[in-house]
């Protein structure tokens, strides 16, 4: 039951049990101590009393004045009346034979009777009294006996007249025990009243980070790591370290997940690229033949016929369009080109500005390039133009496009930002595929071309889109092969 | 009669007029409050002996009675208390006391040396009875015969109701008290017989009926723990006696003071504290019953001694 309980409750319950157990132990030891003290005090007083009584009783016993003896012992320990059930001290004078001379409970122990008739413990008591020879009191503590006894021989001139027996009912200890128990119970309740809220609060504080962590880990099974948002307790203690490790693990998981997706996308784009390129080559070969044939036909063939001429032109235009499309698919980034200079980037600003002006879009231009860079200028320019035109198309009227180009650590960075509609996450995966459905104008090859170029240049293109800000970042390495 | 109740532990109390010269110094300190009265009465004191006749806390009664008698007699009065009749009788017979309040039994025994001064009147008559009592829990006992082999309490060996009556009854059972009962003991006072029976120390006891009745009135919690099994015939109430040698004039004066106690308010108040109606002259024949029993018990050779 307790096993499955939350720490929120387990800790207060356990501390309550701890408090109770402690209280019980303390109470029991107090009781034991109280019993010991009481017994010692009682016997100490009883010894003094028995010595005084014996001195007083000797003359009366010598004169066989039983009434005098009774009055003496009764005044020492008055017996409780017959009508009351309260336990009281028993005081007996036994004669030399061990029979009752007189007792303060005469109805239970009549004169001359055998005390053994009072119960088994009195048989043992009588034996102890008869065996005890010293002129000093002795304690007779019998197990499970009704009374705790002190036996004192009554001796006159070395003649033993009998024994004085003082019996203290064990039930006399009970009220003291009850008082202690009652007090202990109150103290326990009091400490519970004080400590329970504290442990409750303390358990709450202790359990909260664990509960957070447990909840977070439980969510891991149902949620993808990218979307996990865990508020974890931060500290250097075990739970804090656990949280830290978990967070690290989560981060690694997220990274791994992202990496896997990237690889999947890259693989797909690579496969598409290979497919496209081989198809393009397969098309280009016959296409070249066909165009040559049409060209030859138009030049040397008999094409005065108006209809034939029109048909040939139609065929030629169609084939040229196919060639353009195929050429667009076949991106050749490494075509001979001059080195990229800062002015190449500035040119692009000039080229794109009219497009932006059509939509009253503003272009923030930050070209931090100061030196020529060992990259082919044409594909880089083509990539930048494509990305910028896309951005200009994406923004609303009066929108903002920001372009930043800089080089650092042998890497050229180009970052194009626009504040147009953002690209939903599920579309980003297919963004760089040819004939992208996202393209509203053109045939959707712009980003495909950019991707192919960047791939061929050994660089990386990333897109990050959120409402109000879509960022394309291109990173190209240069100067490494030399 | 002997052993009227008195406070436990007061073995011996002497109330002496501080006019006695050699005690004067001590008495000056202790009884300084009495001095004006003490010096007003002159002459030899009248010495009166008491046994524990009185009920509880009657020391003040003794003192009040002494002052009353001094005023009535115009001379000092000294009370001497002893714990047993034997002591008082010894003092009286030795001439160390002039008067004594004793039981009918010692009076009858030493009649030749004593003069009857006055007999208290109880419930209109100078008579009383002896009661046989058992613990209230004992509902079976119907007579003394049922107490064979039991524990029995007497008050005083010189008491009529507290000893002689039972001894006489035992004669009729053709046995001696030493054999009839398992064990007997003396308590020294009637009240203590009642206590012994109430506590169960004794299975039965014989007690002065007057004492039991008065206890029943003032301490019903004690007497309710006992049951009266039988009441004896009437005997002469314990009398006040004088030794033979007492001066006739003093005898007359003391008799007069006692007999007229019921005629003044102070005397009546004192009598009321004893639950008595007054004192009468009485006659020796009141104690004929006791004499008969005494003779019978003595005749049976030694049965009188327990």
HADDOCK unambig.tbl for C-alpha pairs under 7 A between the chains (distance, minus, plus):
assign (segid A and resid 66 and name CA) (segid B and resid 185 and name CA) 6.62 0.50 0.50
assign (segid A and resid 67 and name CA) (segid B and resid 185 and name CA) 6.87 0.50 0.50
assign (segid A and resid 67 and name CA) (segid B and resid 186 and name CA) 6.81 0.50 0.50
assign (segid A and resid 67 and name CA) (segid B and resid 187 and name CA) 5.53 0.50 0.50
assign (segid A and resid 106 and name CA) (segid B and resid 199 and name CA) 6.88 0.50 0.50
assign (segid A and resid 106 and name CA) (segid B and resid 200 and name CA) 5.46 0.50 0.50
assign (segid A and resid 106 and name CA) (segid B and resid 201 and name CA) 4.96 0.50 0.50
assign (segid A and resid 107 and name CA) (segid B and resid 200 and name CA) 5.31 0.50 0.50
assign (segid A and resid 107 and name CA) (segid B and resid 201 and name CA) 6.98 0.50 0.50
assign (segid A and resid 110 and name CA) (segid B and resid 201 and name CA) 6.70 0.50 0.50
